[in-house]
Amino acid sequence: MAKFRDVDVPDLRGRRALVTGASDGIGLELARRLAAAGADLVLPFRTPAKGAAALARLRAGSPGATITSLPLDLASQASVRGAAEELLEADRDIDLLIANAGIMTPPAHILTEDGFELQMATNHLGHAAFIGRLFPLLRRSRTRITSVSSAAAGSGR
């Protein structure tokens, strides 16, 4: 197992960060670190109950944090469109976008409502469509975009 190396996170007060997949795992830890550094967070959640639990944990750890949730199911192009439209209508800069959400090894070959394989739709196509729809805002904001991938990618041959 790789050792975790702590990193310094600069003061992010006045900056806005969007993190997909922040209900648990790496995304939740990223959101925690960003909130502690003072960033205003936008956290899209697919599952309302998991989102509410994550928000409670984040607010408990950073009581003064500004955190906004947003419904987003990356496996649904309609949901991607709706979330992007909501952010575009709000017309607030996004300084950092971390494309972290993903699913690993679905139990069966599942197709989304749009006809895509579930894992590909969630991990890749959904993020690409989301970022593409937000591009005018991201370009204007000069947003830094980071895509996160699983360490499991290194286990293949």
Residue pairs with C-beta under 8 A, 6 or more apart in sequence:
2 151
9 33
9 34
9 36
9 37
10 37
11 37
11 38
12 34
12 37
12 38
12 39
12 95
13 37
13 38
13 39
14 38
15 38
15 39
15 40
15 95
15 96
16 39
16 40
16 41
16 42
16 92
16 93
16 94
16 95
16 96
17 34
17 39
17 40
17 41
17 42
17 94
17 95
17 96
17 97
17 98
18 41
18 42
18 43
18 44
18 87
18 94
18 96
18 97
18 98
19 27
19 30
19 31
19 34
19 41
19 42
19 43
19 98
19 100
20 27
20 44
20 72
20 74
20 98
20 99
20 100
20 101
20 127
20 130
21 27
21 100
21 101
21 102
21 148
22 28
22 30
22 31
22 41
22 43
22 44
22 45
22 54
22 100
23 45
23 46
23 47
23 50
23 51
23 53
23 54
24 50
24 54
26 100
26 148
27 98
27 100
27 101
27 148
28 54
28 57
28 58
30 98
30 100
31 41
31 43
31 54
31 58
31 67
32 57
32 58
32 61
32 62
34 41
34 96
35 41
35 58
35 61
35 62
35 65
35 67
36 61
36 62
36 65
38 65
39 95
39 96
40 65
40 66
40 67
40 68
41 58
41 65
41 66
41 67
41 68
42 68
42 69
42 70
42 87
42 94
43 51
43 54
43 55
43 58
43 67
43 68
43 69
43 70
44 69
44 70
44 71
44 72
44 83
44 101
45 51
45 54
45 69
45 70
45 71
45 72
46 71
46 72
46 73
46 74
46 75
46 101
48 71
51 69
55 67
55 69
58 65
58 67
59 65
59 67
70 83
70 86
70 87
71 79
71 82
71 83
72 79
72 80
72 83
72 130
73 79
73 80
73 126
74 80
74 101
74 121
74 122
74 123
74 125
74 126
74 127
74 130
75 112
75 113
75 116
75 118
75 121
75 122
75 126
76 112
76 113
76 114
76 126
77 114
77 126
77 129
78 113
80 126
80 129
80 130
80 133
81 129
81 133
83 130
84 130
84 133
84 134
85 133
87 94
87 134
87 137
88 133
88 134
88 136
88 137
91 137
93 137
93 140
93 141
93 143
94 134
94 137
94 138
94 141
94 143
95 141
95 142
95 143
95 144
96 143
96 144
96 145
96 146
97 131
97 134
97 138
97 143
97 144
97 145
97 146
98 145
98 146
98 148
99 127
99 130
99 131
99 145
99 146
99 147
99 148
100 148
101 122
101 123
101 126
101 127
102 119
102 122
102 123
102 148
102 149
102 150
103 118
103 119
103 122
103 123
104 119
104 150
104 152
105 119
106 118
106 119
109 117
110 117
110 118
111 117
111 118
112 118
112 121
114 121
116 125
127 147
131 138
131 145
137 143
138 145
